């Protein structure tokens, strides 16, 4: 029964569209990042969000040890950046593609759909993942709304006029 629930749950989550983001942070080893779709708003006062990070991911140590991170909400056409930070490129090569700039001591993608700079305020471990809570400390938004989405194992876009 548990195996069936797990399998059906996995299929259900594939039907759950999610915005594609790249989370960046600076650690002892330098700048690093990972692709994430488990990112969502948490509260408006203070403006906060959460991101779920697999405890086995190389990025986990950096976000665990650091005090700040950045959420880069990708836009249509940024599939390759998502793939790079999802493992298509080695960690040291991930920032070689895209218009990466520095602000508040963090690398951010200048032409992302939205950029949210965060101060880490809490972490909670739940089985294989850590839920990281960040309070927004700065934002960059672009006028055109056309986020890159991920659903059923592939990318999709949604343009809003």
Order of alpha helices (4+ residues) and beta strands (2+ residues): alpha-beta-beta-beta-beta-beta-alpha-beta-alpha-beta-beta-beta-beta-beta-beta
